Amino acid sequence: MQNMSRRDMLKMSMVGAGALAISSINANAGINASDVTFDEEWDVVVVGSGFAGLSAAIKAAQKGNKVIILEKMGRVGGNSVINGGGMSVPVNEIQAKTGIKDSKELFIQDCLKAGLEINHPELLQTLADRGSDAFKFLQECGCQFKTTHCAHFGGHSVPRSVLTANDSGSAIVQPMVELFEKIEGCKLSRRTKFDDFVVDGDRVVGVVIREDYKFDNKLFSDDLENTSGTKKILKAKKGVVLASGGFGNDKIFRKLQDPRIADDADSTNHAGATAGAMLKAFELGAFPVQIDWIQFGPWASPDERGFGTGPILTQQGTFKYGIAVDVRNGKRFMNELADRKRRADAEFKILKEAPGKYPVTFGDDKCFRDLSQDVIDKGMSSGKLVGVCASLDELASKYGIPADALKQTVKEYNEGVKAGKDELGKPVAGLEPINEAGPFYAVRLSPKPHHTMGGLKINEKAQVLSSKTNKPIAGLYAAGEITGGTHGASRLGTVAVTDCVVFGMIAGENI
Amino acid sequence: MQNMSRRDMLKMSMVGAGALAISSINANAGINASDVTFDEEWDVVVVGSGFAGLSAAIKAAQKGNKVIILEKMGRVGGNSVINGGGMSVPVNEIQAKTGIKDSKELFIQDCLKAGLEINHPELLQTLADRGSDAFKFLQECGCQFKTTHCAHFGGHSVPRSVLTANDSGSAIVQPMVELFEKIEGCKLSRRTKFDDFVVDGDRVVGVVIREDYKFDNKLFSDDLENTSGTKKILKAKKGVVLASGGFGNDKIFRKLQDPRIADDADSTNHAGATAGAMLKAFELGAFPVQIDWIQFGPWASPDERGFGTGPILTQQGTFKYGIAVDVRNGKRFMNELADRKRRADAEFKILKEAPGKYPVTFGDDKCFRDLSQDVIDKGMSSGKLVGVCASLDELASKYGIPADALKQTVKEYNEGVKAGKDELGKPVAGLEPINEAGPFYAVRLSPKPHHTMGGLKINEKAQVLSSKTNKPIAGLYAAGEITGGTHGASRLGTVAVTDCVVFGMIAGENI
């Protein structure tokens, strides 16, 4: 028997096949660089055009790199562009201006509590340390934010979420895309699918892609079945950044992690949110981390498809200034500002006991005070999402709620607000009672798969770690929802944007 | 641009390198078969010599296959041989004889409840359908079981766990090893480490191993750092069965999934319980499933290393016939027969509030009535694990428990037993009160990493599924703790053995 290294042994067995063949021996996934001819050369290839991809691409381009962003969809921005536009920034300038006392430690504690303490501490610390840099970076990119107040999202101890001017992630994506596309030598390539890595030994040096890709939402698995497009091989001289997002719409992979998710279950995600790029990275040896924690949005509505407008109306409207009730008994059943997991579990419990009996959240005619008129108009436009009722009796009648119990619930909630103490633990200090005279604005609730917490293990430099070495895979970075560990078991609202921008920025800085 | 398949394109680019080189182009992990010379040929290679590996090997060998089992450790049997010897068998002959009514549906419901409903239903159904076959198979292999009763483990609605004659998994491992080693043309190779797969296209056709491997417990990661042994390449004509167990002692991978686990944390597992083989399968494209659910044994003791004897004394002794108390106040703090997650969480809560204040479980002098004298003697032999106290006052004094509160707790528990109703929901019907006169036998409790629920996705035929196709990887099977999905978020006691033997058996039948 040979007492030699694997490389030696393989070299020996290949002696007859000529020197060229040696380079094609490869225990890695990915195509060998020596087996391909590159069609194009770039310094940096970024996969995905959401917050994380754009942040990485701009930072890398600003250092003088020639950067290409690959976006498999026709539309740019993935889930980011349909996101609500809130970004958690611990200890920010708007908090200071409005007298809100926050700290990095409090932010980390809030995240750990929601994450059931399994969050990776060094990644949370990085968010806390670089959140303000990320906010500044976005402003420098031309993104517009509200300057009057920070929003108070569920599970956060204090208001710390800065909000885009139009209550949508599009206010971040659009200026960043414009900025990026103006940079000399850089390109955002739509309908371009990442298929595989090109490797040189253990280093990622390029990607196999398809141009003119036509994503097909009618396929059970677009990643496995779609044969459209024209292959090309791109060199990535400095490396590849994976920023392709989560897998909330991957029918195969999400069900493997949580078999309760039906194949036809609606989610809040854009249609292209699949696991393909992440799974390719696992083949390279990237560590999978906490991949089965799938967050359901407790503020989504069964009365619209996808993310929709409901989540903005409820999170910044009825959940804060109103309440949510179980239609079977008219009673509140959750702290409307608890973390997502607790709220989704509470809703699932009702829907398991009584399928179709969607809980209802509502507020009075001032409950949308913090929202732009655009968002309110959009929410009202379908005529289906928001129920407008003149009185509590009408509300009870419309949604099949016992009227007396409903009135009693509002009365008790209002007493709690006046006393500054809520029986379900909602932080009601400073809130006004619900105007019992009406009118009321109501939205039905149904939890939808929203965010996939797990993914690739990265370090504080956004480098993807390899299970073969417990060290970074040379030339491979990742940021945003494709990574795992930051949020633990449950992500707090608006921390995703922080995660995407901070680690996207870091990937761009380090590559 | 080429509008052609990747294979075509690569073939073209390789034209100059000669025909031999084409076969070495490989987007898979693993070594290419065409690049190696096999040192040995087997029909079936089984990685791991625990319940799952032995079941697969014997079943495959009984069909006439030439089978080799690879065991990296010097000792055979992994965690199986230090296991408590209980095996959950829904609707078994001993239940029938002792008048216990059980059903497959009840078994599945119990598993789903503990597993937080994320168990893979088709795998649970397979356990329910084949559990009796597995029990019969073990008996045919010469394994000796108690025939008088089934044990009632936490989380199960009824007693359904058959027990080996010596209250240890060794009563399963030893006869199976003897049987296997007698089969003509088969071999169990100790100190033999699986390093990688050999593949032919997408098919697994062999393994790269090291003989004379010396596992080194002093290394931070044996998988990554150990260079001992002599390389060999084995052909596996019909395929490879991965049965190498879980990763309860993999300091890197377990901490990625749950950062609360300290590097030096003790576990109930044998030293070789690492993630290496599973991670190699991920590189081949195997789906990772629910990998972050790590079960902590709520019945383990800080007063011995590893699994030890405490778990048997508590599970089949003090938890059933006695109680467990919080030493700070002398009160019970959990249903001693609840599922593992609930009990471990309850203990973690105490230990987070008061580090070092280990809860104490105890029973009277009849509390070990179901155990063999060998096990009791073993438990008593260290003089450290079991505290023997003549009275409740002595017990209170020894463990720093308020004596009056302790007496009150025992009194109230006994009243509940007499009334057939326990305030914490423990099923006490048919139990006797604790003899308040003593003597008492006590064990301190500390949850230890015990079972890793997640792993490779297999189908009902024990075939490993590929993320590249959502179909089986040809030539690759897996069984036991290296797989994921069967147990969901939390495995019920004694279902691991069922899982190992059922899917090991199935792998052997199908390969």
Interface residues (C-beta under 8 A of the other chain):
Chain A: M1 Q2 N3 M4 R6 M9 L10 S13 M14 G16 A17 G18 L20 A21 S24 I25 N26 A27 N28 A29 G30 I31 N32 D35 V36 T37 D39 E117 I118 N119 H120 P121 D195 D196 V208 E211 S221 L224 T230 K231 K232 I252 F253 L256 Q257 D258 P259 R260 A275 L279 F282 E283 L284 G285 F287 P288 V289 Q290 I291 D292 W293 G454 K457 S467 K468 T469 N470 G485
Chain B: M1 Q2 N3 M4 R6 M9 L10 S13 M14 G16 A17 G18 L20 A21 S24 I25 N26 A27 N28 A29 G30 I31 N32 D35 V36 T37 D39 E117 I118 N119 H120 P121 D195 D196 V208 E211 S221 L224 T230 K231 K232 I252 F253 L256 Q257 D258 P259 R260 A275 L279 F282 E283 L284 G285 F287 P288 V289 Q290 I291 D292 W293 G454 K457 S467 K468 T469 N470 G485
